[in-house]
Amino acid sequence: MSVLRCENVRKVFGSHVVLDDVDLDVPSHTVTVLIGASGSGKSTLLRCANLLETIDDGAIFLEDRDITDPRVNADGVRQQIGVVFQAYNLFPHLSVLENITLAPRRVHGVARAAAEEKAVALLDRLGLAAKAHDYPDRLSGGQQQRVAIVRALATDPKLLLLDEITAALDPELVGEVLEVVRSLKDDGMTMVIATHEMGFAREVADQVCFLADGKVHERGTPQQLFGAPREERTQQFLRRITEAHRL
């Protein structure tokens, strides 16, 4: 069953078409990776999927429910979707534990003791148990990003959206965050990931979608899309990435 399905999604800012009839199908327990140059529409697509942006045409379904129906409670939908952005967005005045337990307690009505028990277990799994009572400014960028991932997982989301989660990190911190995502894939978490990390995309994706000018120009398995891309736009993009890494 599809956890997320986009049908002919269109999004326009002023006269600029950001998403142009985008179709996307994300089956349960799979990882879909979005690649493409900056401005191709990857982040906007994720924001539309979480109803942070209103689409201008088409429809988005969470499981079998049209979540873009104007009658739908957007906050109720967002409670079922975890989102992690490149800016960690941790509350600076709250400890790590307080950041993670805020939504389970205030939004989902989980008792404090149960929320904290789950948060500590998740932190322990990600090697952050000792940081539970620290404040965000005491953490490295990689640690903050891992806390942001824990916060997204604390509400047991049906779907996890990850938007360029390594873009703000120093190169030596990228690996520790990507390792967390690998472990989530092994657990069967359904994810949509926008990334510039082509090696990581090749490793974790079940499906790779190449976006350009707001369109999905090509989609396929990592082996097909990276090994033998069919579309000229895809070939050009991958050549530029390869050449940039050689410099």
C-alpha positions as CSV (number, residue, x, y, z in Angstrom):
1,M,0.0,0.0,0.0
2,S,1.2,3.5,-0.7
3,V,1.8,5.7,2.3
4,L,2.2,8.9,0.2
5,R,0.8,9.5,-3.3
6,C,1.0,12.7,-5.2
7,E,-1.2,13.1,-8.3
8,N,-0.6,16.0,-10.8
9,V,0.6,18.3,-8.0
10,R,1.1,21.8,-9.1
11,K,2.5,24.7,-7.0
12,V,3.0,28.3,-8.2
13,F,4.6,31.2,-6.5
14,G,3.6,34.3,-8.4
15,S,4.4,33.6,-12.0
16,H,7.0,30.9,-11.1
17,V,5.8,27.3,-11.5
18,V,7.7,25.4,-8.8
19,L,5.9,22.0,-9.1
20,D,4.5,21.1,-12.5
21,D,2.1,18.1,-12.5
22,V,4.3,16.0,-10.2
23,D,3.3,12.4,-9.7
24,L,4.9,10.4,-6.8
25,D,4.1,7.1,-5.3
26,V,5.8,6.0,-2.0
27,P,5.0,2.4,-1.0
28,S,5.0,1.4,2.6
29,H,8.4,0.5,4.2
30,T,10.3,2.0,1.2
31,V,12.7,4.9,0.8
32,T,12.2,7.4,-2.0
33,V,15.1,9.8,-2.6
34,L,14.6,13.1,-4.5
35,I,17.6,14.5,-6.3
36,G,18.1,17.5,-8.5
37,A,19.7,20.9,-8.5
38,S,18.8,23.6,-6.0
39,G,15.5,25.2,-7.1
40,S,14.2,22.0,-8.8
41,G,11.3,21.7,-6.4
42,K,12.4,19.0,-4.0
43,S,11.9,21.0,-0.8
44,T,8.7,22.5,-2.0
45,L,7.3,19.0,-2.7
46,L,8.1,17.9,0.9
47,R,6.5,21.0,2.3
48,C,3.4,20.4,0.2
49,A,3.3,16.8,1.5
50,N,3.3,18.0,5.0
51,L,0.7,20.7,4.2
52,L,3.1,23.5,5.0
53,E,2.4,24.8,1.5
54,T,-1.0,24.7,-0.2
55,I,-1.0,23.2,-3.6
56,D,-2.7,24.9,-6.6
57,D,-3.8,21.8,-8.4
58,G,-3.8,18.0,-8.1
59,A,-4.1,16.0,-4.9
60,I,-1.9,14.4,-2.2
61,F,-2.9,11.3,-0.4
62,L,-1.7,9.9,2.9
63,E,-2.5,6.3,2.7
64,D,-5.9,6.5,1.0
65,R,-7.0,9.8,2.4
66,D,-6.9,13.0,0.3
67,I,-5.1,15.3,2.7
68,T,-5.3,18.3,0.3
69,D,-9.1,18.3,0.6
70,P,-9.9,21.8,2.1
71,R,-12.1,20.1,4.7
72,V,-9.2,18.1,6.2
73,N,-7.7,19.1,9.5
74,A,-4.1,20.0,8.5
75,D,-2.8,19.7,12.1
76,G,-4.2,16.2,12.4
77,V,-2.4,15.2,9.2
78,R,0.9,16.7,10.4
79,Q,0.6,14.6,13.6
80,Q,1.1,11.5,11.4
81,I,4.1,12.8,9.5
82,G,7.6,13.4,10.9
83,V,9.7,16.2,9.3
84,V,13.4,17.0,9.7
85,F,14.8,20.0,7.9
86,Q,18.4,21.1,7.4
87,A,17.9,23.8,10.0
88,Y,17.5,21.7,13.2
89,N,14.8,24.0,14.6
90,L,15.3,22.8,18.1
91,F,13.9,25.1,20.8
92,P,17.0,26.7,22.4
93,H,15.4,27.2,25.8
94,L,14.4,23.5,26.2
95,S,16.7,20.6,27.0
96,V,17.1,17.8,24.5
97,L,14.6,15.7,26.5
98,E,12.1,18.6,26.7
99,N,12.5,19.2,22.9
100,I,11.7,15.5,22.2
101,T,8.8,15.1,24.6
102,L,7.0,18.4,23.9
103,A,4.9,17.1,20.9
104,P,4.0,13.7,22.4
105,R,2.8,15.4,25.6
106,R,1.2,18.5,24.3
107,V,-0.2,17.3,21.0
108,H,-0.7,13.6,21.4
109,G,-1.6,13.6,25.1
110,V,1.1,11.1,26.2
111,A,1.9,11.1,29.9
112,R,5.2,12.7,30.9
113,A,6.7,9.5,32.3
114,A,5.8,7.5,29.1
115,A,7.0,10.2,26.8
116,E,10.3,10.6,28.6
117,E,10.9,6.8,28.7
118,K,10.4,6.6,25.0
119,A,12.6,9.6,24.4
120,V,15.5,8.2,26.5
121,A,15.2,4.9,24.6
122,L,15.5,6.6,21.3
123,L,18.4,8.8,22.4
124,D,20.2,5.7,23.7
125,R,19.7,4.0,20.4
126,L,21.3,7.0,18.6
127,G,24.2,7.3,21.0
128,L,22.8,10.5,22.7
129,A,21.5,9.2,26.1
130,A,24.2,11.3,27.9
131,K,22.9,14.5,26.2
132,A,19.3,14.2,27.4
133,H,19.6,17.1,29.8
134,D,21.9,19.3,27.7
135,Y,20.6,22.3,25.8
136,P,21.0,22.5,22.0
137,D,23.9,25.1,22.2
138,R,26.0,22.4,23.9
139,L,25.7,20.0,21.0
140,S,27.6,19.7,17.8
141,G,25.7,20.1,14.5
142,G,25.6,16.4,14.0
143,Q,24.2,15.8,17.5
144,Q,21.6,18.5,17.0
145,Q,20.5,16.9,13.7
146,R,20.2,13.5,15.4
147,V,18.1,15.0,18.2
148,A,15.9,16.5,15.5
149,I,15.5,13.0,14.0
150,V,14.6,11.6,17.4
151,R,12.1,14.3,17.9
152,A,10.4,13.4,14.6
153,L,10.4,9.7,15.6
154,A,9.0,10.3,19.0
155,T,5.4,10.5,17.7
156,D,5.5,7.2,15.7
157,P,4.9,8.8,12.3
158,K,3.6,6.9,9.4
159,L,6.0,8.8,7.1
160,L,9.3,10.6,7.7
161,L,10.3,13.5,5.4
162,L,14.0,14.5,5.4
163,D,15.0,17.7,3.6
164,E,18.7,18.1,3.0
165,I,19.5,17.0,6.5
166,T,23.2,17.1,6.0
167,A,23.5,20.4,4.1
168,A,24.3,22.4,7.2
169,L,26.8,20.0,8.6
170,D,30.6,20.0,8.4
171,P,31.8,17.0,6.2
172,E,33.1,15.1,9.2
173,L,29.6,15.1,10.8
174,V,27.7,14.0,7.8
175,G,28.5,10.3,8.3
176,E,27.0,10.0,11.7
177,V,23.6,11.5,10.6
178,L,23.5,9.3,7.5
179,E,24.2,6.2,9.6
180,V,21.0,7.0,11.6
181,V,19.0,7.1,8.3
182,R,20.5,3.7,7.3
183,S,19.3,2.2,10.5
184,L,15.8,3.6,10.0
185,K,15.7,2.1,6.6
186,D,16.6,-1.3,8.1
187,D,13.7,-0.9,10.5
188,G,11.3,-0.4,7.6
189,M,10.5,3.3,8.1
190,T,8.8,4.9,5.1
191,M,10.8,7.9,4.1
192,V,11.1,10.6,1.4
193,I,14.5,12.2,1.4
194,A,15.7,15.2,-0.5
195,T,19.5,15.1,-0.7
196,H,22.6,16.2,-2.6
197,E,24.5,13.1,-1.3
198,M,24.5,10.9,-4.4
199,G,26.4,8.1,-2.8
200,F,24.0,8.0,0.1
201,A,21.0,8.1,-2.3
202,R,22.5,5.1,-4.2
203,E,22.9,3.2,-1.0
204,V,19.5,3.7,0.8
205,A,16.9,4.4,-1.9
206,D,14.4,1.9,-3.2
207,Q,13.3,4.6,-5.7
208,V,15.2,7.7,-7.0
209,C,13.4,10.6,-8.6
210,F,15.3,13.3,-10.5
211,L,13.6,16.7,-10.5
212,A,14.3,19.6,-12.7
213,D,12.1,22.7,-13.4
214,G,9.5,21.4,-11.0
215,K,9.0,18.1,-13.0
216,V,10.0,14.5,-12.3
217,H,12.1,13.9,-15.4
218,E,13.1,10.4,-14.5
219,R,12.5,7.8,-11.8
220,G,13.9,4.3,-11.2
221,T,16.0,2.1,-9.0
222,P,19.4,3.5,-7.9
223,Q,21.0,0.9,-10.2
224,Q,19.0,2.1,-13.2
225,L,19.0,5.9,-12.6
226,F,22.7,6.2,-11.6
227,G,24.0,3.4,-13.8
228,A,22.1,4.0,-17.0
229,P,20.0,7.1,-16.9
230,R,17.7,7.4,-19.9
231,E,16.9,11.1,-20.0
232,E,19.4,13.7,-21.2
233,R,18.6,16.1,-18.4
234,T,19.4,13.3,-15.8
235,Q,22.7,12.5,-17.6
236,Q,23.7,16.1,-17.6
237,F,23.0,16.5,-13.9
238,L,24.9,13.4,-12.9
239,R,27.8,14.5,-15.1
240,R,28.0,17.9,-13.3
241,I,27.9,16.2,-9.9
242,T,30.7,13.8,-10.9
243,E,32.9,16.6,-12.3
244,A,32.3,18.7,-9.2
245,H,33.5,15.9,-6.9
246,R,36.7,15.5,-9.0
247,L,37.6,19.2,-8.5
